[in-house]
Amino acid sequence: MLQGLKNRQVKAWYAHVEQLPVQETCETILIVSRQLMTACAHGYDINPVGTIQRKV
């Protein structure tokens, strides 16, 4: 799932996940993983601060 993302995008995504309480982490990873797969499949990208945006 994360193979298609650039290194900076993966770092931004993990930085977000690492700030969460432990019990929320697994659930959040599942939710965000689905969002990232859907976004990448529909021409969206993750910007340097970790938010999803339309590819230009």
N, C-alpha and C positions, 0 to 999 in steps of 0.2 A: 504494500500500500504506500509506504513512504519512499519507495525506490525512485519514483518519478519526480520527487521534490528536490529542489536545490539544497545544498548544505545549510545556507542561511535560513531557509524556510523550516527545515527540520529543527534547527537550534531554537528558532522562535516558538515553534510548537511545543517542544520539550520544556522551554523556559516557562511557558504558561502552565503546563501540567505540574511542574515541580513546585509551584506556588500553592497548590491545592492541599487541603487536609488529606491525610492518608486514605480515609474511608471513601472520599469522593473521587480519588484518582482513577480507580479501575472503571467506574461508571463513566467518568468524563472521557477517558481514553476511548471507550467504545463509541460514545456519542460523536466525539471529534473525528475519530477514524472514519465513521460513516459520512460525516459532513465533508471531510477532505476527499474521500473517494468520489462522492457525488460532485463536488466542486471541480475537481480535476477532470472528470469525465465530461463536464459541461463547459469547459473553456475558462474556468476560474483558476486563480493562483493565490498563493499566500504571500502577503507583502512582508517586508522586513520586521514589522512589529507584530506579526502573527495573525493578522486579520485577512479574511477572504475578500478578494477583489477580482473584477473581470480582467482577463488578460487583454493587453493592448497590442 
